[in-house]
């Protein structure tokens, strides 16, 4: 699946209709969550029936396309199933109890409720919400794909306008020649990452650089009267700054991940749990600013696309162990140089990157499925170790994706 995004151009009344469609989708989802809370044990089929009752009871729900309402039911059940799955697996801490959505920003259609123009420069929404025809602005060429390949259409509201996303079913694998190289990556806060060859990618720190402007915009929001038009405008300007920083971080992670994957046959990295790391309030801002999760997500995406091996290894003691003799050399975060009794001295992150690569080549690893599919098979082994790994030996143990 790939997602093509276009900027949607329309009239003010059309934007208001999009907002109404988004609110309706939010209403259906929240009502399904409430129905589940009042009737524990109901499944997805019961929620679909409840959605039919909502369409009969509320005219504004019936005005929204029936498939869009079904997607809202699926979103609700997805949060419920995730909660049950976390309870079954005894995930430590909070289990993700389903919550009501306060500010949804998108509505999703399936294969009905919309139609493309002959030139495919406009999209027409045919339900009774009154959205009508929207112009599509973007660099993607949607004429390249058949209508049958478009499985979902999303309307997304952001601080800088409205967007239309097309979810297209297509195989996006690219055949590339082997490079004969393997690499280990150690992500950090001082440097974005340090690889096993000693190269360090600078950390751009987009949030830190834009923090002064964010504070200024936040002060302007605080000075405005609650509920006023000027406050809404100030909030929108603040949202645009946040959106710019988010896009900068996303594009940086995508660009760097693509370069790393194209240059190596095997990429090893730490299996970090960012949710646990950000509990350290002294480092939470810097960790979120680095964007490790996005970087890993794009590494695994491009690994599948270009047919490369991506291995996530256990991060325990990768910074403490000596990559030369294996001795544990304890050091604090402030100690940036690894110095061992065997006489081996190296930068701390470089030493960790070598350890990560050695673990990927010699021990059991998790092969690039955690981000793309959290419920995929979990114990793949790097048993075909060598100069180049073209394949991966996997067990037949599968976890159920849903209860």
MOQUI-V71376 format. One record per residue. N is the residue number from 1. RES is the residue in one small letter. BURIAL is # if it has 9 or more other C-alpha atoms within 8 Angstrom, else .. Layout:
n->N res->RES burial->BURIAL
n->N res->RES burial->BURIAL
This chain:
n->1 res->x burial->.
n->2 res->x burial->.
n->3 res->x burial->.
n->4 res->x burial->#
n->5 res->x burial->#
n->6 res->x burial->#
n->7 res->x burial->#
n->8 res->x burial->#
n->9 res->x burial->#
n->10 res->x burial->#
n->11 res->x burial->.
n->12 res->x burial->.
n->13 res->x burial->.
n->14 res->x burial->#
n->15 res->x burial->#
n->16 res->x burial->.
n->17 res->x burial->#
n->18 res->x burial->#
n->19 res->x burial->.
n->20 res->x burial->#
n->21 res->x burial->#
n->22 res->x burial->#
n->23 res->x burial->#
n->24 res->x burial->#
n->25 res->x burial->#
n->26 res->x burial->#
n->27 res->x burial->.
n->28 res->x burial->#
n->29 res->x burial->#
n->30 res->x burial->#
n->31 res->x burial->.
n->32 res->x burial->#
n->33 res->x burial->#
n->34 res->x burial->.
n->35 res->x burial->#
n->36 res->x burial->#
n->37 res->x burial->.
n->38 res->x burial->.
n->39 res->x burial->.
n->40 res->x burial->.
n->41 res->x burial->.
n->42 res->x burial->#
n->43 res->x burial->.
n->44 res->x burial->#
n->45 res->x burial->.
n->46 res->x burial->.
n->47 res->x burial->#
n->48 res->x burial->#
n->49 res->x burial->.
n->50 res->x burial->#
n->51 res->x burial->#
n->52 res->x burial->.
n->53 res->x burial->.
n->54 res->x burial->#
n->55 res->x burial->#
n->56 res->x burial->.
n->57 res->x burial->.
n->58 res->x burial->.
n->59 res->x burial->.
n->60 res->x burial->.
n->61 res->x burial->#
n->62 res->x burial->#
n->63 res->x burial->#
n->64 res->x burial->#
n->65 res->x burial->#
n->66 res->x burial->.
n->67 res->x burial->#
n->68 res->x burial->#
n->69 res->x burial->#
n->70 res->x burial->#
n->71 res->x burial->#
n->72 res->x burial->#
n->73 res->x burial->#
n->74 res->x burial->#
n->75 res->x burial->#
n->76 res->x burial->#
n->77 res->x burial->#
n->78 res->x burial->.
n->79 res->x burial->#
n->80 res->x burial->#
n->81 res->x burial->#
n->82 res->x burial->#
n->83 res->x burial->#
n->84 res->x burial->#
n->85 res->x burial->#
n->86 res->x burial->#
n->87 res->x burial->#
n->88 res->x burial->.
n->89 res->x burial->.
n->90 res->x burial->.
n->91 res->x burial->#
n->92 res->x burial->.
n->93 res->x burial->.
n->94 res->x burial->.
n->95 res->x burial->#
n->96 res->x burial->.
n->97 res->x burial->.
n->98 res->x burial->.
n->99 res->x burial->.
n->100 res->x burial->.
n->101 res->x burial->.
n->102 res->x burial->.
n->103 res->x burial->.
n->104 res->x burial->.
n->105 res->x burial->.
n->106 res->x burial->#
n->107 res->x burial->#
n->108 res->x burial->#
n->109 res->x burial->#
n->110 res->x burial->#
n->111 res->x burial->#
n->112 res->x burial->.
n->113 res->x burial->#
n->114 res->x burial->#
n->115 res->x burial->#
n->116 res->x burial->#
n->117 res->x burial->#
n->118 res->x burial->.
n->119 res->x burial->.
n->120 res->x burial->#
n->121 res->x burial->#
n->122 res->x burial->#
n->123 res->x burial->#
n->124 res->x burial->#
n->125 res->x burial->#
n->126 res->x burial->#
n->127 res->x burial->#
n->128 res->x burial->.
n->129 res->x burial->#
n->130 res->x burial->#
n->131 res->x burial->#
n->132 res->x burial->.
n->133 res->x burial->#
n->134 res->x burial->#
n->135 res->x burial->#
n->136 res->x burial->#
n->137 res->x burial->#
n->138 res->x burial->.
n->139 res->x burial->.
n->140 res->x burial->.
n->141 res->x burial->.
n->142 res->x burial->.
n->143 res->x burial->.
n->144 res->x burial->.
n->145 res->x burial->.
n->146 res->x burial->.
n->147 res->x burial->.
n->148 res->x burial->.
n->149 res->x burial->#
n->150 res->x burial->#
n->151 res->x burial->#
n->152 res->x burial->#
n->153 res->x burial->#
n->154 res->x burial->#
n->155 res->x burial->#
n->156 res->x burial->#
n->157 res->x burial->#
n->158 res->x burial->.
n->159 res->x burial->#
n->160 res->x burial->.
n->161 res->x burial->.
n->162 res->x burial->#
n->163 res->x burial->#
n->164 res->x burial->#
n->165 res->x burial->#
n->166 res->x burial->#
n->167 res->x burial->#
n->168 res->x burial->#
n->169 res->x burial->#
n->170 res->x burial->.
n->171 res->x burial->.
n->172 res->x burial->.
n->173 res->x burial->.
n->174 res->x burial->.
n->175 res->x burial->.
n->176 res->x burial->.
n->177 res->x burial->.
n->178 res->x burial->.
n->179 res->x burial->.
n->180 res->x burial->.
n->181 res->x burial->#
n->182 res->x burial->#
n->183 res->x burial->#
n->184 res->x burial->#
n->185 res->x burial->#
n->186 res->x burial->#
n->187 res->x burial->#
n->188 res->x burial->#
n->189 res->x burial->#
n->190 res->x burial->.
n->191 res->x burial->#
n->192 res->x burial->#
n->193 res->x burial->#
n->194 res->x burial->#
n->195 res->x burial->#
n->196 res->x burial->#
n->197 res->x burial->.
n->198 res->x burial->.
n->199 res->x burial->.
n->200 res->x burial->#
n->201 res->x burial->.
n->202 res->x burial->.
n->203 res->x burial->#
n->204 res->x burial->.
n->205 res->x burial->#
n->206 res->x burial->#
n->207 res->x burial->.
n->208 res->x burial->.
n->209 res->x burial->.
n->210 res->x burial->#
n->211 res->x burial->.
n->212 res->x burial->.
n->213 res->x burial->.
n->214 res->x burial->#
n->215 res->x burial->.
n->216 res->x burial->.
n->217 res->x burial->#
n->218 res->x burial->#
n->219 res->x burial->.
n->220 res->x burial->#
n->221 res->x burial->#
n->222 res->x burial->.
n->223 res->x burial->.
n->224 res->x burial->#
n->225 res->x burial->.
n->226 res->x burial->.
n->227 res->x burial->.
n->228 res->x burial->.
n->229 res->x burial->.
n->230 res->x burial->.
n->231 res->x burial->#
n->232 res->x burial->#
n->233 res->x burial->.
n->234 res->x burial->#
n->235 res->x burial->#
n->236 res->x burial->#
n->237 res->x burial->#
n->238 res->x burial->#
n->239 res->x burial->#
n->240 res->x burial->#
n->241 res->x burial->#
n->242 res->x burial->#
n->243 res->x burial->#
n->244 res->x burial->.
n->245 res->x burial->#
n->246 res->x burial->.
n->247 res->x burial->.
n->248 res->x burial->#
n->249 res->x burial->#
n->250 res->x burial->#
n->251 res->x burial->.
n->252 res->x burial->.
n->253 res->x burial->#
n->254 res->x burial->#
n->255 res->x burial->.
n->256 res->x burial->#
n->257 res->x burial->#
n->258 res->x burial->#
n->259 res->x burial->.
n->260 res->x burial->#
n->261 res->x burial->#
n->262 res->x burial->.
n->263 res->x burial->.
n->264 res->x burial->#
n->265 res->x burial->#
n->266 res->x burial->#
n->267 res->x burial->#
n->268 res->x burial->#
n->269 res->x burial->#
n->270 res->x burial->#
n->271 res->x burial->.
n->272 res->x burial->.
n->273 res->x burial->.
n->274 res->x burial->.
n->275 res->x burial->.
n->276 res->x burial->.
n->277 res->x burial->#
n->278 res->x burial->#
n->279 res->x burial->.
n->280 res->x burial->.
n->281 res->x burial->.
n->282 res->x burial->.
n->283 res->x burial->.
n->284 res->x burial->#
n->285 res->x burial->#
n->286 res->x burial->#
n->287 res->x burial->#
n->288 res->x burial->#
n->289 res->x burial->#
n->290 res->x burial->#
n->291 res->x burial->#
n->292 res->x burial->#
n->293 res->x burial->.
n->294 res->x burial->#
n->295 res->x burial->#
n->296 res->x burial->#
n->297 res->x burial->#
n->298 res->x burial->#
n->299 res->x burial->#
n->300 res->x burial->#
n->301 res->x burial->#
n->302 res->x burial->#
n->303 res->x burial->#
n->304 res->x burial->#
n->305 res->x burial->#
n->306 res->x burial->#
n->307 res->x burial->#
n->308 res->x burial->#
n->309 res->x burial->#
n->310 res->x burial->#
n->311 res->x burial->#
n->312 res->x burial->#
n->313 res->x burial->#
n->314 res->x burial->.
n->315 res->x burial->#
n->316 res->x burial->.
n->317 res->x burial->.
n->318 res->x burial->#
n->319 res->x burial->#
n->320 res->x burial->#
n->321 res->x burial->#
n->322 res->x burial->#
n->323 res->x burial->#
n->324 res->x burial->.
n->325 res->x burial->.
n->326 res->x burial->.
n->327 res->x burial->.
n->328 res->x burial->.
n->329 res->x burial->#
n->330 res->x burial->.
n->331 res->x burial->.
n->332 res->x burial->.
n->333 res->x burial->.
n->334 res->x burial->.
n->335 res->x burial->.
n->336 res->x burial->.
n->337 res->x burial->.
n->338 res->x burial->#
n->339 res->x burial->#
n->340 res->x burial->#
n->341 res->x burial->.
n->342 res->x burial->.
n->343 res->x burial->.
n->344 res->x burial->#
n->345 res->x burial->.
n->346 res->x burial->#
n->347 res->x burial->#
n->348 res->x burial->#
n->349 res->x burial->#
n->350 res->x burial->#
n->351 res->x burial->#
n->352 res->x burial->#
n->353 res->x burial->#
n->354 res->x burial->#
n->355 res->x burial->#
n->356 res->x burial->#
n->357 res->x burial->#
n->358 res->x burial->.
n->359 res->x burial->#
n->360 res->x burial->#
n->361 res->x burial->#
n->362 res->x burial->#
n->363 res->x burial->#
n->364 res->x burial->#
n->365 res->x burial->#
n->366 res->x burial->#
n->367 res->x burial->#
n->368 res->x burial->#
n->369 res->x burial->#
n->370 res->x burial->#
n->371 res->x burial->#
n->372 res->x burial->#
n->373 res->x burial->.
n->374 res->x burial->.
n->375 res->x burial->#
n->376 res->x burial->#
n->377 res->x burial->#
n->378 res->x burial->#
n->379 res->x burial->#
n->380 res->x burial->#
n->381 res->x burial->#
n->382 res->x burial->#
n->383 res->x burial->#
n->384 res->x burial->.
n->385 res->x burial->#
n->386 res->x burial->.
n->387 res->x burial->.
n->388 res->x burial->#
n->389 res->x burial->#
n->390 res->x burial->.
n->391 res->x burial->.
n->392 res->x burial->#
n->393 res->x burial->#
n->394 res->x burial->.
n->395 res->x burial->.
n->396 res->x burial->.
n->397 res->x burial->.
n->398 res->x burial->.
n->399 res->x burial->.
n->400 res->x burial->.
n->401 res->x burial->.
n->402 res->x burial->.
n->403 res->x burial->.
